[in-house]
Amino acid sequence: MFLPPPLQPGAKLKAIAPSGTLRDKELAKFEQGLAVWRQQGYQVDVDSSFQAQKGYLAGDDEVRRRALKEAWHNPDYQGILCIRGGYGSARLLENWRWENTNTPKWLLGFSDVTSLLWSLASENIISLHGPVLTTIAQESEASLNRLFSYLKGESLPPLQGTGTGAGKAQGRLLVGNLTVATHILGSWFCPNFDGVILALEDVQEAPYKIDRMLTQWRLMGILTQVKGIALGRFSGCQAPDGIPSLTVEQVLQDRLGDLNIPIITDLPFGHDGVNFCLPVGALVEIDGDNGLLSFL
């Protein structure tokens, strides 16, 4: 795996909107997010199309693809910040090629940005699953310290969750949103799952939908390939009132509990809460007995 060079204060970054359009109610959070990066000493340029709109998208595919291409190819920029999630990044990868992969740069985002993070992983390039510009100002001090220390080249401390047993395993970390990841299974840019530690989170999906997606992963044989699973926050994943349902915790146990691999739950990443950064493609160790995810 190729690790992009560290981002020291003074580095120039490009902010793009590869997915959903920036909503009026998010403008203040967007400005606050820019301020967080600039206060850390980074120069952040915002792509001119950042407020483009085509329905739920931040402009048509060509506008968003052009912004991604410019940010990736322009040697002035050492990193790419995604403005928000939503939907749309997978559309950019149709007929797409990651060029200049011998000089990779950091790409940071989560949620819908999973498509871009995983496509980079398929090119053996490490990227960063972490807060977007509209969420970073709400992160805790610990989360921000972790993010900026890692980008400057420092090692990551372990993350503590709840272990379910089955010992330890090592592998490459593949982090993403379950819904987005499910919708790119079988695509040309979906990474290989052999020997990976799979880390998943989701938001606002009813338990039966989580069940349906994980059942698809089981039927495709993917979950027999992974060496461990790390679960973050599944926020707002409750059934509507008055409808018989399993809880999302029961669904996760039912669909994953018989795999006989280390599984950790309750890790601090995902939507609607602290979103500790996780490097996609990094070598990690998962300890299912003690609930630790360590970075090697």
N, C-alpha and C positions, 0 to 999 in steps of 0.2 A: 504494500500500500504506500502511496506517495503522500507525505505530509506536507501541506503548504508551509512556507516560511512563517516564523512568528510575526505577529503584528505588534510592533512597538508604537508608542505614542508618536504622532507625527505622520503615521501611515495614512495614505489616502484611500478612502472607501467609496463605493458607489451604492446608493440606495435605489432599488427597483421594486416594481409591483408586478410580479409574475402571475398573480392569481386573481383574487377578487378586488373589486374597485374600493377605493378608500371612501368611506362614508363620512358625511359631514360631522356626525357625532364622534368620529374617531380623530378628527384633525388635531384636537388638543393633545391627545395621547401620542399622536405621531410627532408633534413638535417636542413633546417631553422626551420621547425616545431619541430624537436627534440630539437633544441637549445632553442626555446621558453619555452618548458616545463622544460628543465634542468636549464635555467636561473631563473625559479621560485622555484628552489630547489628540484625538483622531480628527482628521479632516474628512468630512462626509459631504459628497456631492449627491444631489437628488436628481434622478433622471427627469427630463422635462415632461415625460408622459405620466408622471406619478398620479395625476388626478384624472387620467383618461377613463372613459366609461363606455362599455358596450353591454347593456343589461347588467348582469352580475359580475362581469369581467372588467378588469382594469384596462380597457381598450381591446381592440381585436387582436387576434393571435399574432399578426405581423408586427404590431406596435410593441407588444410585450416580448416577442422573440427578438426583435431588434434591440430592445433595451438590455436583455440578457446577453446577447452576443457582444454588444458594445462593452458592457461591464467586464465580460470574461476576456475579451481580446485586448482591451486598452491597457498597455503596460503601466500607465500612470496609476492604475488601481490595484491594490494588493488584496482587496477583499470585497465581497458583495453582501449587502444587508437587504433582506427582504422586508418590505413594509408591512405586509399582513398576509394572512392565509386566505381562507374562503374556498374558492374553487378556480381551477384553470391551469395550473402549472403543467399538468400532464399533456395538455393540448400543445404546449410549446415543443414537446419532444418528438412529435411526428415529423419525420424527415430531418431530424436534428443530428448533428455530430458535435461532440465535445472535441474541439481542436486545441492545439497548444497544451496538450495534457502533460507534456514534459516540464511545464512551468505552471503548476496549478496554483490557484489562489483560494482563500477561504470563502465559503458560501455558508451563510447562517440563516436559519429559519426553522419552522416546525409546522405541524398541521398539514395543510395542503402542499407545503414545500417539500414534504416527504418524497414526492415524485422526483424532484431535482436532486435531493440528497441521495436517493437510492440509485439514480442514474449515474451519479458521480462514483458511487461505490462500485458499480458495475465496470467502471473504468479504472478501478483500483486507486481512487483518489479519496482521501479522508475529508469530510466536511463536518459541520457542527450543527447538531440538533439543539436549538435553543431559542430564546425569545426573539420575536420580530419587533420592528420599531414601534408598533402600536401596543406592545405589551411590556417592553423592557423596563419602562419607568415604574411599573408596579411590582417589579422583582424585589426580593429581600436583599439586604446588604450581603448576606452570605452567598446568595446566588450570583450577584454582580461581581463579588470578589473572585469567585470561582471562575466565572466566564473570562474576565480580563486577565487573571493570572495565567490561565491556560493559553489564551491567545498570545501572551508574551513569552511563552515557551516553558512555563513551569508545569510540573506534573500535577495530575488530578488526584485529590484524596478519594478514598472509597465512598460509595453511597450506601447508606444503611436502609434496609427495608425489613420485611418480614419473611423469614425463610420457611420453606415447606419440606425441607429434607432433601435426600438424594445426593448429598455430597457436593463435590466441586467439579467444575469443567472450565476449560479455556477455549476461547474462540474469538473471531472477529465480531464486533458489536454492530448490529444492524437495528437502528432505532427509527421508529416512525409511527404515524397514525394508522390504526388498524383499518379504518374504512378506506383511506387513500391507498394503503398498501394492497388491500384486497383487490381494488379495482385496477391495479397494474400487474397483477400476477399473470405470467405468461407473455408479457410484453418483451420486446427486444432489450429494453433497458432495465429489466428487473434483475437484481443480483442473484447469484447462486447462493442457495441456502445451506449447502453442505458445511457442517461444522461451525455454523455461526451461533452467537448468543443473540437471540431475538428479543428486542425491547419494544413494547407496544403501549399505546395510550389511546384514549378516544373521548369523545364528548357528545352529549345529547343524542345518544343512540339507545333505543329501547333494548332491554335484555334479549328479546327474541332476535333482534338484528345482530347483536354481538354473537349469539348462538349460530345464526345462519352463516356469518362470515367465518367463524372458527371451524364450523363444519366443512365449509368449502376448503379451507386449508388442510383439514384432515383428509378429505376425499382426494385431494391432489397429492397426498403423501408428503407434504412439505414438513409437517411437524415431526416426522420420523427422521428428518435430516438434521434438525437443529440440535445443539448440544445443551442448551439451557434457555430459559425464558425469564425476562425481567419485566415486570408489569408496573407501569406508572399509574397515573390517576385516570379513572373512568368517570369523569364528572358529568352529572346530569343524566346518567344512564339508568333512569328509573322507568318503569312501566307507567302508562297513564292511570290515573285513579279509577278504581272500579273494574280493572281488567285483571284476571288471574295471571300471575307471572312468577317466574323465578326472579331472584335478585341478580344483579350483574355479577356479584361475588359468587353466587351459586353456579351461574353459567360458566364463569372462568374455571371454577373447580371441576365442573362436570366435563368440560371440553378439553381441559389441559391436565387434569389431575392423574390420569392413567398413563402419562408419557414416560414415567420413570426417569426423568431428567431433573436437574436442579431448577427450581422455580422460586423467584422472589416476587413478592407483592408489595404494594404500598411504597414504591420508590417515589421520590419527590420530583417528578417531571410530568408535563402534560398541561392541559388547559385548566383555567379557573383556580390557580394556586401557584406556588413556587414552581419554577420550571428550570431546574438545574441543567446546565449544558451537558451534552453527551456527544463525544466524537463518533461519528458514523464511520465505521471501518477500522477503529482502533482495536488493538488486542486487549482483551479483558479476561478476568477470572470471575466466575459466579460461584458463590458459596451458598448452596441451598440450605445448609444446616444453620449457619449464623446470619443469613440474610444480607450478605455483603456482596457488592459489585465493586471489584477492584480493577485498576487500570495498570497494565503491565508495560 
